[in-house]
Amino acid sequence: MRIGVLGGGQLGRMLALAGYPLGLSFRFLDPSEEAPAGQVAELCVGEYEEEVLLRFAEGLEGVTYEFENIPLKALETLAHRLPVYPPPQALEVAQDRLAEKTFFQRLGIPTPRFYPVSSKEELWAGLEHTGCPALLKTRRLGYDGKGQYLIRTPADLEEAWARLGGVPSILEAWVPFTRELSLLGVRSQKGEVAFYPLVENHHQGGILRKSRAPAPRSEHLQAQAQALGLAVMEALDYVGLLAIELFEVEGVLWANEMAPRVHNSGHWTIEGAETSQFENHLRAVLGWPLGSTTPRGHAVMLNLIGQAIEPARVLEVPGVHLHWYGKAVRPGRKVGHITLRCDSEARLEALLERLEARLKTP
Ligand code: AMP
């Protein structure tokens, strides 16, 4: 059974690696011949255009995607011919921050106050509502903190507008959150639903650095998170793995954004849960029973960002699992991750200290 995947990055590569034991095979489509999935599966190099898509789709059981910045039209073209999951309408909402926040609002899910902005005048008007600080974000094509500008005082407004290139944007009020969490949920073609325990995320410069799972002191938030996750999934008739990025604000969860795909804050599930997010995504899109999302002890995931490492040095720390994506190392680029897993939370802390020291010193 061959699955087509749009996008051939590390997420796709890990999808393929999770699918092989299930007897699946894969074909990826990516504009770059260096796409990391190409090292482990068939890779078609090409743009997301009709002619390429039709050739790509030949003989496939179904199609999924691991990258959000693909044209919606590409998904729709494929969806006329074969099953495409997650459904195109989920991608449509997630691609546009305005549609996404409006969608959360419509479902009664708390979200930062926001104002659509398509001119400097609207930005001035929006700033009167949000006050400072506020975040100006492009509606489309933002990721890892790109396409955002922090407006600390009204004097930053001109610079913010110029930096983002005057494209349609939204202005968001600054949320004084206690911490950032994410919810990973999965819904199958048959409507079966499962959730992983909440994950605590730490970002630097807009890029995810570290995830802890299960998130410490989060049991009391799990039901709240799952209720909003379920509302999102049902509204979209969702199929596949869904990640929702959340802010915790005085015990209340606010939705910041969602990703209709496997997610970086779910990498810990490979070793840290009974069934990984990658395997469960595949089970969901194929209409197979979902696997258990129960955690195996405690896990911390560290992203390797623009950093080469010496595998033997980090693997000396007990509980370490290394995932190297086969990419050239460049500043700011996610080139791999490490998951540290342990049955005891206290021991995990001690091992994490050892691991972080090894990652700092050459
Ligand atoms: P995003 O691209 O929306 O995920 O934003 C990247 C990061 O910026 C988030 O993970 C937060 O750390 C921060 N951030 C985004 N929006 C807000 C907000 N409205 N208030 C405070 N921090 C934010």
Residues whose N, C-alpha, C, O or C-beta is under 5 A from the ligand:
A	BS01	AMP	P112 G145 E172 A173 W174 V175 H203 G206
